Amino acid sequence: MTKDILIHQIVDVLKRANFVVSKRCNIRPRSFDITARKDDILIFCKALYNIDGLNEETAQEMKSLAKYLDGSALIVGAKTRNQMLEDGVVYIRYGIPALNVQTLYDYFVESVPPLVSAAPGGLYVSIDGDVLREARMSVSMSIGTIASQLGVSRRTISKYEEGGMDASIDIALQLEELFDVALAKSIDVLEFFDNKLQEDEENNEYETKPPEDNILNLISTLGYDVLSTNQAPFRGVSKKDTDVILTGISKYCNSMIKRAELMSSISNVTGSQSVFIIKDQCNLKSESFDSTVFIKRDELNKLLDPEDLLQLIEERMKNNNKSRSESN
């Protein structure tokens, strides 16, 4: 399976689940391949034939973008190491859930969440401790008796009931057969990512640093929180309250126009505004392309606060819409 085929399958699944999907990111390197939205669900999706190809820097940028834009990061692949990804199994890479196309389909189209997670040592399921305790007490069976039958310690059974330990598939099946009750808890993939993101925040994984780029720093001085990016089609994300701006920085050239088109697609999906800051002195052929607004650096220098920037963007978007109407 090639990456092109994999991305085509991912897009097909997401569209069948009624997601709006952005254009594919066709730059290198790229932290994500597509963005997709359905109602209040926003996904940054990375397609990797081998999910072990994800590196920590890319994962960190995906998580940072998801955090800034109130979305989730997701990896969809086909294999890990020397084996194919199994259906109904969630794999974890740097705190981001990874799954195959079939599991993606089951989760989003069929509303059937996975039950199994992969971890060092094998495949595991999360036991519903309350159900296990009720089932055990309903037949008056002691923790020691169960432990003896399964060949595990009393402490292990106690942890299952407390919800403090996942069980191997073999143990989970033995428990379900013993009590004739379903014990495995389903995995909400997006909620799982949110929980991992919260753990990162609690561990201060998202320390805010001043942007190193001079233009992004200038936007920061206007009152925006700015996230710098290294692998996205835009140079940063500028955010103040509910206003979010995908911010590109470049000289005016053909490759910039292509990025502007891609940024427009991503901004339409993420519900943000797309802006390109033009570094060089040139005569712009237009003030925007698609829904991406162009602003010269010297114009940016004259702005005093966020309202000035938003007003400039609004004026250029009105001009853009007017030009479209006249051309039609």
Contacts in CASP RR format, 6 or more apart in sequence:
PFRMAT RR
TARGET T0000
AUTHOR 0000-0000-0000
METHOD contacts of the structure
MODEL  1
MTKDILIHQIVDVLKRANFVVSKRCNIRPRSFDITARKDDILIFCKALYN
IDGLNEETAQEMKSLAKYLDGSALIVGAKTRNQMLEDGVVYIRYGIPALN
VQTLYDYFVESVPPLVSAAPGGLYVSIDGDVLREARMSVSMSIGTIASQL
GVSRRTISKYEEGGMDASIDIALQLEELFDVALAKSIDVLEFFDNKLQED
EENNEYETKPPEDNILNLISTLGYDVLSTNQAPFRGVSKKDTDVILTGIS
KYCNSMIKRAELMSSISNVTGSQSVFIIKDQCNLKSESFDSTVFIKRDEL
NKLLDPEDLLQLIEERMKNNNKSRSESN
1 49 0 8 1.000
1 78 0 8 1.000
2 49 0 8 1.000
3 47 0 8 1.000
3 48 0 8 1.000
3 49 0 8 1.000
6 47 0 8 1.000
6 49 0 8 1.000
6 76 0 8 1.000
6 77 0 8 1.000
6 78 0 8 1.000
6 101 0 8 1.000
7 24 0 8 1.000
7 33 0 8 1.000
7 34 0 8 1.000
7 47 0 8 1.000
9 101 0 8 1.000
10 33 0 8 1.000
10 34 0 8 1.000
10 45 0 8 1.000
10 47 0 8 1.000
10 76 0 8 1.000
10 101 0 8 1.000
10 104 0 8 1.000
11 21 0 8 1.000
11 24 0 8 1.000
11 34 0 8 1.000
13 101 0 8 1.000
13 104 0 8 1.000
13 105 0 8 1.000
13 108 0 8 1.000
13 109 0 8 1.000
14 21 0 8 1.000
14 34 0 8 1.000
14 36 0 8 1.000
14 43 0 8 1.000
14 45 0 8 1.000
14 104 0 8 1.000
14 108 0 8 1.000
15 21 0 8 1.000
16 105 0 8 1.000
16 109 0 8 1.000
17 38 0 8 1.000
17 108 0 8 1.000
17 109 0 8 1.000
18 38 0 8 1.000
19 36 0 8 1.000
19 37 0 8 1.000
19 38 0 8 1.000
19 41 0 8 1.000
19 43 0 8 1.000
19 108 0 8 1.000
20 36 0 8 1.000
20 37 0 8 1.000
20 38 0 8 1.000
20 268 0 8 1.000
20 269 0 8 1.000
21 34 0 8 1.000
21 35 0 8 1.000
21 36 0 8 1.000
21 269 0 8 1.000
22 34 0 8 1.000
22 35 0 8 1.000
22 36 0 8 1.000
22 262 0 8 1.000
22 265 0 8 1.000
22 266 0 8 1.000
22 268 0 8 1.000
22 269 0 8 1.000
23 34 0 8 1.000
23 261 0 8 1.000
23 262 0 8 1.000
23 265 0 8 1.000
23 266 0 8 1.000
24 33 0 8 1.000
24 34 0 8 1.000
25 32 0 8 1.000
25 33 0 8 1.000
25 34 0 8 1.000
25 232 0 8 1.000
25 233 0 8 1.000
25 262 0 8 1.000
25 266 0 8 1.000
26 262 0 8 1.000
27 233 0 8 1.000
27 259 0 8 1.000
27 262 0 8 1.000
29 58 0 8 1.000
29 230 0 8 1.000
29 231 0 8 1.000
30 231 0 8 1.000
30 232 0 8 1.000
30 233 0 8 1.000
31 44 0 8 1.000
31 46 0 8 1.000
31 58 0 8 1.000
31 61 0 8 1.000
31 62 0 8 1.000
31 65 0 8 1.000
31 229 0 8 1.000
31 230 0 8 1.000
31 231 0 8 1.000
31 232 0 8 1.000
32 44 0 8 1.000
32 45 0 8 1.000
32 46 0 8 1.000
32 62 0 8 1.000
32 65 0 8 1.000
32 73 0 8 1.000
32 232 0 8 1.000
33 45 0 8 1.000
33 46 0 8 1.000
33 47 0 8 1.000
34 45 0 8 1.000
34 47 0 8 1.000
35 42 0 8 1.000
35 43 0 8 1.000
35 44 0 8 1.000
35 45 0 8 1.000
35 266 0 8 1.000
35 269 0 8 1.000
35 270 0 8 1.000
36 42 0 8 1.000
36 43 0 8 1.000
36 45 0 8 1.000
36 269 0 8 1.000
37 43 0 8 1.000
37 269 0 8 1.000
37 270 0 8 1.000
37 271 0 8 1.000
41 71 0 8 1.000
41 72 0 8 1.000
41 190 0 8 1.000
42 66 0 8 1.000
42 69 0 8 1.000
42 70 0 8 1.000
42 71 0 8 1.000
42 72 0 8 1.000
42 269 0 8 1.000
42 270 0 8 1.000
43 71 0 8 1.000
43 72 0 8 1.000
43 73 0 8 1.000
43 74 0 8 1.000
43 190 0 8 1.000
44 62 0 8 1.000
44 65 0 8 1.000
44 66 0 8 1.000
44 71 0 8 1.000
44 72 0 8 1.000
44 73 0 8 1.000
44 74 0 8 1.000
45 73 0 8 1.000
45 74 0 8 1.000
45 75 0 8 1.000
45 76 0 8 1.000
46 54 0 8 1.000
46 58 0 8 1.000
46 62 0 8 1.000
46 73 0 8 1.000
46 74 0 8 1.000
46 75 0 8 1.000
46 76 0 8 1.000
46 96 0 8 1.000
47 75 0 8 1.000
47 76 0 8 1.000
47 77 0 8 1.000
48 54 0 8 1.000
48 75 0 8 1.000
48 76 0 8 1.000
48 77 0 8 1.000
48 98 0 8 1.000
49 77 0 8 1.000
49 78 0 8 1.000
49 79 0 8 1.000
50 77 0 8 1.000
50 78 0 8 1.000
50 79 0 8 1.000
50 80 0 8 1.000
50 81 0 8 1.000
51 75 0 8 1.000
51 77 0 8 1.000
51 79 0 8 1.000
51 80 0 8 1.000
51 85 0 8 1.000
51 91 0 8 1.000
51 93 0 8 1.000
51 98 0 8 1.000
52 80 0 8 1.000
52 81 0 8 1.000
52 93 0 8 1.000
54 75 0 8 1.000
54 93 0 8 1.000
54 94 0 8 1.000
54 96 0 8 1.000
54 98 0 8 1.000
56 94 0 8 1.000
57 230 0 8 1.000
57 231 0 8 1.000
58 231 0 8 1.000
59 73 0 8 1.000
59 93 0 8 1.000
59 94 0 8 1.000
59 95 0 8 1.000
59 96 0 8 1.000
60 94 0 8 1.000
61 229 0 8 1.000
61 230 0 8 1.000
61 231 0 8 1.000
61 232 0 8 1.000
62 73 0 8 1.000
62 96 0 8 1.000
63 73 0 8 1.000
63 94 0 8 1.000
63 95 0 8 1.000
63 96 0 8 1.000
63 197 0 8 1.000
63 200 0 8 1.000
64 206 0 8 1.000
64 227 0 8 1.000
64 229 0 8 1.000
65 73 0 8 1.000
65 227 0 8 1.000
65 229 0 8 1.000
65 232 0 8 1.000
65 237 0 8 1.000
66 72 0 8 1.000
66 73 0 8 1.000
66 193 0 8 1.000
66 197 0 8 1.000
67 197 0 8 1.000
67 201 0 8 1.000
67 206 0 8 1.000
68 227 0 8 1.000
68 237 0 8 1.000
68 239 0 8 1.000
68 244 0 8 1.000
69 237 0 8 1.000
69 244 0 8 1.000
69 270 0 8 1.000
69 272 0 8 1.000
72 190 0 8 1.000
72 193 0 8 1.000
72 194 0 8 1.000
73 96 0 8 1.000
73 193 0 8 1.000
74 96 0 8 1.000
74 97 0 8 1.000
74 98 0 8 1.000
74 99 0 8 1.000
74 189 0 8 1.000
74 193 0 8 1.000
75 93 0 8 1.000
75 96 0 8 1.000
75 97 0 8 1.000
75 98 0 8 1.000
75 99 0 8 1.000
76 98 0 8 1.000
76 99 0 8 1.000
76 100 0 8 1.000
76 101 0 8 1.000
76 104 0 8 1.000
77 85 0 8 1.000
77 98 0 8 1.000
77 99 0 8 1.000
77 100 0 8 1.000
77 101 0 8 1.000
78 84 0 8 1.000
78 85 0 8 1.000
78 100 0 8 1.000
78 101 0 8 1.000
79 85 0 8 1.000
80 91 0 8 1.000
80 98 0 8 1.000
80 118 0 8 1.000
84 100 0 8 1.000
85 91 0 8 1.000
85 98 0 8 1.000
85 99 0 8 1.000
85 100 0 8 1.000
85 103 0 8 1.000
86 100 0 8 1.000
86 116 0 8 1.000
86 118 0 8 1.000
86 123 0 8 1.000
87 100 0 8 1.000
87 102 0 8 1.000
87 103 0 8 1.000
87 106 0 8 1.000
88 99 0 8 1.000
88 102 0 8 1.000
88 103 0 8 1.000
88 106 0 8 1.000
88 114 0 8 1.000
88 115 0 8 1.000
88 116 0 8 1.000
89 99 0 8 1.000
89 103 0 8 1.000
89 114 0 8 1.000
89 116 0 8 1.000
89 117 0 8 1.000
89 118 0 8 1.000
89 123 0 8 1.000
90 97 0 8 1.000
90 98 0 8 1.000
90 99 0 8 1.000
90 103 0 8 1.000
90 114 0 8 1.000
90 116 0 8 1.000
90 117 0 8 1.000
90 118 0 8 1.000
90 187 0 8 1.000
90 189 0 8 1.000
90 192 0 8 1.000
91 97 0 8 1.000
91 98 0 8 1.000
91 99 0 8 1.000
91 117 0 8 1.000
91 118 0 8 1.000
92 98 0 8 1.000
92 117 0 8 1.000
92 118 0 8 1.000
92 119 0 8 1.000
92 196 0 8 1.000
95 193 0 8 1.000
95 196 0 8 1.000
95 200 0 8 1.000
96 193 0 8 1.000
96 196 0 8 1.000
97 189 0 8 1.000
97 192 0 8 1.000
97 193 0 8 1.000
99 107 0 8 1.000
99 114 0 8 1.000
99 189 0 8 1.000
103 114 0 8 1.000
106 112 0 8 1.000
106 113 0 8 1.000
106 114 0 8 1.000
107 113 0 8 1.000
107 114 0 8 1.000
107 189 0 8 1.000
113 186 0 8 1.000
113 187 0 8 1.000
113 188 0 8 1.000
113 189 0 8 1.000
114 186 0 8 1.000
114 187 0 8 1.000
114 189 0 8 1.000
115 125 0 8 1.000
115 184 0 8 1.000
115 185 0 8 1.000
115 186 0 8 1.000
115 187 0 8 1.000
116 123 0 8 1.000
116 124 0 8 1.000
116 125 0 8 1.000
116 169 0 8 1.000
116 184 0 8 1.000
116 187 0 8 1.000
117 123 0 8 1.000
117 124 0 8 1.000
117 125 0 8 1.000
117 126 0 8 1.000
117 166 0 8 1.000
117 187 0 8 1.000
118 124 0 8 1.000
119 166 0 8 1.000
122 168 0 8 1.000
123 168 0 8 1.000
123 169 0 8 1.000
124 166 0 8 1.000
124 167 0 8 1.000
124 168 0 8 1.000
124 169 0 8 1.000
125 166 0 8 1.000
125 167 0 8 1.000
125 169 0 8 1.000
125 172 0 8 1.000
125 183 0 8 1.000
125 184 0 8 1.000
125 185 0 8 1.000
126 163 0 8 1.000
126 166 0 8 1.000
126 167 0 8 1.000
126 184 0 8 1.000
126 185 0 8 1.000
126 187 0 8 1.000
127 160 0 8 1.000
127 161 0 8 1.000
127 163 0 8 1.000
127 165 0 8 1.000
127 166 0 8 1.000
127 167 0 8 1.000
127 172 0 8 1.000
127 175 0 8 1.000
127 183 0 8 1.000
127 184 0 8 1.000
127 185 0 8 1.000
128 183 0 8 1.000
128 184 0 8 1.000
128 185 0 8 1.000
129 160 0 8 1.000
129 161 0 8 1.000
129 162 0 8 1.000
129 163 0 8 1.000
129 183 0 8 1.000
130 161 0 8 1.000
131 181 0 8 1.000
131 182 0 8 1.000
131 183 0 8 1.000
132 160 0 8 1.000
132 161 0 8 1.000
132 175 0 8 1.000
132 179 0 8 1.000
132 183 0 8 1.000
133 161 0 8 1.000
135 179 0 8 1.000
135 181 0 8 1.000
135 183 0 8 1.000
136 142 0 8 1.000
136 143 0 8 1.000
136 146 0 8 1.000
136 161 0 8 1.000
136 179 0 8 1.000
139 179 0 8 1.000
143 154 0 8 1.000
143 157 0 8 1.000
143 158 0 8 1.000
143 161 0 8 1.000
144 154 0 8 1.000
144 157 0 8 1.000
146 157 0 8 1.000
146 175 0 8 1.000
146 178 0 8 1.000
147 153 0 8 1.000
147 154 0 8 1.000
147 156 0 8 1.000
147 157 0 8 1.000
149 174 0 8 1.000
149 178 0 8 1.000
150 157 0 8 1.000
150 171 0 8 1.000
150 174 0 8 1.000
150 175 0 8 1.000
152 171 0 8 1.000
156 165 0 8 1.000
159 165 0 8 1.000
160 167 0 8 1.000
160 175 0 8 1.000
167 175 0 8 1.000
172 183 0 8 1.000
172 184 0 8 1.000
175 183 0 8 1.000
176 182 0 8 1.000
176 183 0 8 1.000
176 184 0 8 1.000
200 206 0 8 1.000
208 225 0 8 1.000
210 217 0 8 1.000
210 220 0 8 1.000
211 217 0 8 1.000
211 219 0 8 1.000
211 220 0 8 1.000
211 226 0 8 1.000
211 228 0 8 1.000
211 236 0 8 1.000
212 228 0 8 1.000
213 228 0 8 1.000
213 235 0 8 1.000
213 249 0 8 1.000
215 235 0 8 1.000
215 249 0 8 1.000
215 277 0 8 1.000
215 279 0 8 1.000
215 297 0 8 1.000
215 300 0 8 1.000
216 226 0 8 1.000
216 228 0 8 1.000
216 235 0 8 1.000
216 236 0 8 1.000
216 238 0 8 1.000
216 247 0 8 1.000
216 249 0 8 1.000
217 226 0 8 1.000
218 300 0 8 1.000
218 301 0 8 1.000
219 226 0 8 1.000
219 238 0 8 1.000
219 247 0 8 1.000
219 300 0 8 1.000
219 309 0 8 1.000
220 226 0 8 1.000
220 238 0 8 1.000
222 303 0 8 1.000
222 304 0 8 1.000
222 305 0 8 1.000
222 306 0 8 1.000
222 308 0 8 1.000
222 309 0 8 1.000
223 240 0 8 1.000
223 305 0 8 1.000
223 306 0 8 1.000
224 238 0 8 1.000
224 239 0 8 1.000
224 240 0 8 1.000
224 245 0 8 1.000
224 306 0 8 1.000
225 238 0 8 1.000
225 239 0 8 1.000
225 240 0 8 1.000
226 236 0 8 1.000
226 237 0 8 1.000
226 238 0 8 1.000
226 239 0 8 1.000
226 247 0 8 1.000
227 236 0 8 1.000
227 237 0 8 1.000
227 239 0 8 1.000
228 235 0 8 1.000
228 236 0 8 1.000
229 235 0 8 1.000
229 236 0 8 1.000
229 237 0 8 1.000
233 259 0 8 1.000
233 262 0 8 1.000
233 263 0 8 1.000
233 266 0 8 1.000
234 246 0 8 1.000
234 247 0 8 1.000
234 248 0 8 1.000
234 259 0 8 1.000
234 263 0 8 1.000
234 266 0 8 1.000
234 274 0 8 1.000
235 247 0 8 1.000
235 248 0 8 1.000
235 249 0 8 1.000
236 246 0 8 1.000
236 247 0 8 1.000
236 248 0 8 1.000
237 244 0 8 1.000
237 245 0 8 1.000
237 246 0 8 1.000
237 247 0 8 1.000
237 272 0 8 1.000
238 244 0 8 1.000
238 245 0 8 1.000
238 247 0 8 1.000
239 245 0 8 1.000
240 306 0 8 1.000
243 273 0 8 1.000
243 306 0 8 1.000
243 310 0 8 1.000
244 270 0 8 1.000
244 271 0 8 1.000
244 272 0 8 1.000
244 273 0 8 1.000
245 272 0 8 1.000
245 273 0 8 1.000
245 274 0 8 1.000
245 275 0 8 1.000
245 309 0 8 1.000
245 313 0 8 1.000
246 263 0 8 1.000
246 266 0 8 1.000
246 267 0 8 1.000
246 270 0 8 1.000
246 272 0 8 1.000
246 273 0 8 1.000
246 274 0 8 1.000
246 275 0 8 1.000
247 275 0 8 1.000
247 276 0 8 1.000
247 277 0 8 1.000
248 259 0 8 1.000
248 263 0 8 1.000
248 275 0 8 1.000
248 276 0 8 1.000
248 277 0 8 1.000
249 276 0 8 1.000
249 277 0 8 1.000
249 279 0 8 1.000
250 256 0 8 1.000
250 259 0 8 1.000
250 276 0 8 1.000
250 277 0 8 1.000
250 278 0 8 1.000
250 279 0 8 1.000
251 278 0 8 1.000
251 279 0 8 1.000
251 280 0 8 1.000
251 282 0 8 1.000
252 278 0 8 1.000
252 280 0 8 1.000
252 282 0 8 1.000
252 284 0 8 1.000
252 294 0 8 1.000
256 276 0 8 1.000
256 278 0 8 1.000
257 289 0 8 1.000
259 276 0 8 1.000
260 274 0 8 1.000
260 276 0 8 1.000
260 289 0 8 1.000
260 290 0 8 1.000
260 292 0 8 1.000
260 294 0 8 1.000
261 289 0 8 1.000
261 290 0 8 1.000
261 292 0 8 1.000
263 274 0 8 1.000
263 276 0 8 1.000
263 292 0 8 1.000
264 274 0 8 1.000
264 289 0 8 1.000
264 290 0 8 1.000
264 291 0 8 1.000
264 292 0 8 1.000
265 290 0 8 1.000
266 272 0 8 1.000
266 274 0 8 1.000
267 273 0 8 1.000
267 274 0 8 1.000
267 291 0 8 1.000
267 292 0 8 1.000
268 291 0 8 1.000
273 293 0 8 1.000
273 313 0 8 1.000
274 291 0 8 1.000
274 292 0 8 1.000
274 293 0 8 1.000
275 292 0 8 1.000
275 293 0 8 1.000
275 294 0 8 1.000
275 295 0 8 1.000
275 313 0 8 1.000
276 292 0 8 1.000
276 293 0 8 1.000
276 294 0 8 1.000
276 295 0 8 1.000
277 295 0 8 1.000
277 296 0 8 1.000
277 297 0 8 1.000
277 300 0 8 1.000
278 284 0 8 1.000
278 294 0 8 1.000
278 295 0 8 1.000
278 296 0 8 1.000
278 297 0 8 1.000
279 297 0 8 1.000
281 296 0 8 1.000
281 298 0 8 1.000
284 294 0 8 1.000
284 296 0 8 1.000
286 294 0 8 1.000
286 320 0 8 1.000
286 323 0 8 1.000
287 293 0 8 1.000
287 294 0 8 1.000
287 316 0 8 1.000
287 319 0 8 1.000
287 320 0 8 1.000
288 294 0 8 1.000
288 316 0 8 1.000
288 317 0 8 1.000
288 319 0 8 1.000
288 320 0 8 1.000
291 317 0 8 1.000
291 320 0 8 1.000
293 312 0 8 1.000
293 313 0 8 1.000
293 316 0 8 1.000
293 317 0 8 1.000
293 320 0 8 1.000
294 316 0 8 1.000
295 312 0 8 1.000
295 313 0 8 1.000
295 316 0 8 1.000
299 312 0 8 1.000
300 309 0 8 1.000
303 309 0 8 1.000
303 312 0 8 1.000
END
